[in-house]
Amino acid sequence: MDELKFKPEQLEKKLTEFNAHDKLYSTDIEKIRSLQEIYKEKTKNMSVLEKQTRLVRDNETKIEKMKDTIPELERFKIVLEHTQVMLREQFIESINNIMEDLWASIYPYKDYTGIQISVDEGDYILQLRNMDDIWMNVEGTVSGGERMTAVLVLRIAMSTILAPGMKMLLLDEPTHNLDRKAVEELAETLRTKVSDIVDQVFLITHDEAMEAAVTGKLYRLNRGENKEDVTEVIEV
C-alpha cells in the first residue's frame, strides 16, 4: 500500500464520485426507457397519421373525379326537368282529350260543354266550360252533382291512361256531401252513361237513393246492433 502510495481519502473520493455517476447512470437509464416508450407511442401515432393521410389523398382524388362529373350531372338535371315538364304536359293533354270525349257522353245537360285540367303555378285545377265558352273552376262554383260528375269523369280518364287494361270503377260512398238532387243526378249518370264506358262498376254506399244507379246485382248488408251479431248479406 505504501509502495502504491495509497491514500484512503482518495478512495472515499472516488467512491463518492462513482456513486454519483452510478446514480446519474440509473437516472439516464430511466430517461432512456421513458423516451423509448414515447418513441413507440409516436411511432404508433405516426402510423395512424400515415393511414389517415392516405385516406385524405384518396378522398381528394375521388373529389377531383367527382368535380369532373358535376357539369354532366347539371346537364342531366336540366334534361330531367325538361322531360318531367314534357311528360306532365303530355299527361295533362291526354287526360283532357279523354275527359272531353267522356263529358259529352256522361253529362246529361247543356249547362257545361267541356271539361279540362289546367295548371296554375304548379297547382292542378279542374274546370268546366260554360255555354259562354268561359272556363270555370269546379271547386266552389258548380253544384254538388256537377262537381261529382266532373270528378267521376276525371277518375275514369286517369284510370284509362294509367291502367288502360283496367275496365272496373270502384266508388266508395260517392254521395258524401251531396244534396238529394245531386244524388239523383249521380245515380242517373251511373245507370245510363258510365256502364257504356267501363265494363263493371262497384258501388259501396249507405245512401238508399243510389239503388237507382244499379244495373246489375244489388246486395244489402244488414247487421244487428250488438258487436257479436253476424252481418247478413241479402241479394235484392
C-alpha positions in Angstrom: 0.0 0.0 0.0 2.9 2.3 0.8 4.5 1.4 -2.5 1.3 2.3 -4.3 1.1 5.5 -2.3 -2.5 4.6 -1.5 -4.5 7.2 0.3 -7.8 6.3 2.0 -9.2 9.8 1.4 -8.7 9.4 -2.3 -10.6 6.1 -2.2 -13.5 7.8 -0.4 -13.5 10.5 -3.0 -13.5 8.0 -5.9 -16.3 6.0 -4.2 -18.3 9.2 -3.8 -17.7 10.1 -7.5 -18.6 6.5 -8.5 -21.9 6.6 -6.6 -22.7 9.9 -8.1 -22.0 8.6 -11.6 -24.0 5.4 -10.8 -27.0 7.5 -9.7 -26.7 9.6 -12.9 -26.5 6.4 -14.9 -29.6 5.0 -13.3 -31.4 8.3 -14.0 -30.3 8.2 -17.6 -31.5 4.6 -18.0 -34.9 5.7 -16.7 -34.9 8.6 -19.1 -33.9 6.3 -22.0 -36.7 3.9 -21.1 -39.2 6.7 -20.9 -38.0 8.1 -24.3 -38.3 4.6 -25.7 -42.0 4.4 -24.6 -42.6 7.9 -26.1 -40.9 6.8 -29.3 -43.2 3.7 -29.5 -46.3 5.9 -28.9 -45.1 8.4 -31.5 -44.4 5.6 -34.0 -47.9 4.3 -33.5 -49.4 7.7 -33.9 -47.3 8.2 -37.0 -48.7 5.0 -38.5 -52.2 6.2 -37.8 -51.4 9.6 -39.3 -49.9 8.0 -42.4 -53.1 5.9 -42.8 -55.3 9.0 -42.4 -53.1 10.8 -44.9 -53.6 8.1 -47.5 -57.3 8.2 -46.9 -57.3 12.0 -47.3 -55.4 11.7 -50.6 -57.7 9.0 -51.8 -60.7 11.3 -51.0 -59.0 14.2 -52.7 -58.6 12.0 -55.8 -62.3 11.0 -55.7 -63.4 14.6 -55.2 -61.4 15.7 -58.2 -63.1 12.9 -60.2 -66.5 13.9 -58.9 -65.8 17.6 -59.9 -65.4 16.4 -63.4 -68.9 14.8 -63.3 -70.6 17.9 -62.0 -71.2 19.5 -65.4 -72.6 16.2 -66.7 -74.9 16.0 -63.7 -76.0 19.6 -64.2 -76.9 18.8 -67.8 -78.7 15.6 -66.8 -80.7 17.6 -64.2 -81.7 20.1 -66.9 -82.7 17.3 -69.3 -84.6 15.5 -66.5 -86.5 18.7 -65.6 -87.4 19.3 -69.3 -88.5 15.7 -69.5 -90.7 16.0 -66.5 -92.3 19.1 -67.8 -92.9 17.5 -71.2 -94.3 14.3 -69.7 -96.6 16.3 -67.4 -97.8 18.4 -70.4 -98.4 15.2 -72.4 -100.2 13.6 -69.4 -102.5 16.6 -68.9 -103.2 16.8 -72.6 -104.1 13.1 -72.8 -106.4 13.4 -69.7 -108.1 16.5 -71.2 -108.6 14.7 -74.6 -110.2 11.7 -72.9 -112.3 13.9 -70.5 -113.6 15.9 -73.4 -114.9 12.8 -75.1 -116.3 11.4 -71.8 -118.0 14.6 -70.8 -120.3 14.7 -73.8 -121.3 11.1 -73.1 -121.8 11.4 -69.3 -123.1 14.9 -68.5 -126.8 14.9 -69.4 -127.3 18.7 -69.6 -126.1 21.6 -71.8 -125.0 24.0 -68.9 -121.4 22.9 -69.3 -120.0 21.9 -72.7 -116.5 20.8 -71.7 -114.1 19.8 -69.0 -110.3 20.2 -68.5 -107.4 20.2 -66.1 -105.4 23.4 -66.1 -102.1 24.1 -64.3 -101.7 27.4 -62.4 -98.4 27.9 -60.7 -97.9 24.2 -60.1 -101.5 23.6 -58.9 -103.9 21.4 -60.9 -107.3 22.9 -61.3 -110.4 21.0 -62.6 -112.5 23.3 -64.7 -115.8 23.2 -66.7 -116.6 25.3 -69.8 -119.9 27.0 -69.6 -122.2 28.0 -72.6 -120.4 31.3 -72.9 -117.2 29.4 -73.6 -115.7 30.5 -70.3 -113.7 28.1 -68.1 -114.9 28.0 -64.5 -113.3 26.2 -61.5 -115.2 23.2 -60.4 -114.3 23.9 -56.7 -116.7 26.4 -55.1 -118.5 27.2 -58.4 -120.7 24.4 -59.7 -123.3 22.3 -57.9 -122.6 19.2 -56.0 -123.9 16.9 -58.7 -121.9 18.6 -61.4 -118.8 18.5 -59.2 -119.3 14.8 -58.6 -119.8 14.2 -62.3 -116.7 16.1 -63.1 -114.6 14.2 -60.6 -116.1 10.9 -61.9 -115.0 11.8 -65.5 -111.5 12.7 -64.2 -111.2 9.4 -62.4 -112.2 7.5 -65.5 -109.8 9.4 -67.6 -106.9 8.9 -65.3 -107.7 5.2 -65.0 -107.8 4.9 -68.8 -104.3 6.4 -69.1 -102.6 4.8 -66.0 -104.3 1.4 -66.3 -105.6 1.1 -69.9 -106.4 -2.6 -69.4 -108.5 -1.9 -66.3 -112.2 -1.8 -67.0 -113.6 -1.5 -63.5 -114.6 1.5 -61.5 -114.9 1.4 -57.7 -116.8 4.1 -55.8 -116.9 4.2 -52.0 -119.5 6.5 -50.6 -119.6 8.8 -53.6 -122.6 10.8 -52.3 -120.8 12.3 -49.4 -121.7 16.0 -49.0 -124.2 15.8 -52.0 -127.7 17.1 -51.8 -130.7 15.0 -52.8 -130.8 16.4 -56.4 -127.1 15.8 -56.9 -127.5 12.2 -55.6 -130.3 11.6 -58.1 -128.2 13.0 -60.9 -125.3 10.8 -60.0 -127.4 7.7 -59.9 -128.9 8.5 -63.3 -125.4 9.1 -64.7 -124.1 5.8 -63.3 -127.1 3.9 -64.6 -127.4 5.3 -68.1 -123.9 6.6 -69.0 -121.0 5.1 -67.2 -121.9 1.5 -67.9 -121.3 2.2 -71.6 -117.7 3.2 -70.8 -116.5 0.7 -68.2 -117.3 -3.0 -68.0 -118.1 -3.1 -64.3 -118.9 -0.6 -61.6 -118.6 -1.5 -57.9 -120.6 0.9 -55.7 -120.5 1.0 -51.9 -122.9 3.3 -50.2 -125.2 3.8 -47.2 -127.5 6.0 -49.4 -130.5 4.0 -50.4 -131.3 6.5 -53.2 -128.2 5.1 -55.0 -130.1 1.9 -55.6 -131.4 3.7 -58.7 -127.9 3.5 -60.1 -127.8 -0.3 -60.1 -128.0 -2.1 -63.5 -126.7 -5.4 -62.3 -126.7 -7.1 -58.9 -127.6 -5.4 -55.6 -126.6 -6.6 -52.2 -127.8 -5.2 -48.9 -125.7 -5.9 -45.8 -127.6 -5.9 -42.6 -126.0 -6.2 -39.1 -127.6 -6.1 -35.7 -126.7 -3.6 -33.0 -124.6 -6.0 -31.0 -120.9 -6.4 -31.9 -121.2 -10.2 -31.9 -124.0 -10.1 -34.5 -123.2 -11.6 -37.9 -123.6 -9.4 -41.0 -126.4 -10.7 -43.2 -125.9 -10.4 -46.9 -129.1 -10.2 -48.9 -129.4 -10.1 -52.7 -132.1 -7.7 -53.6 
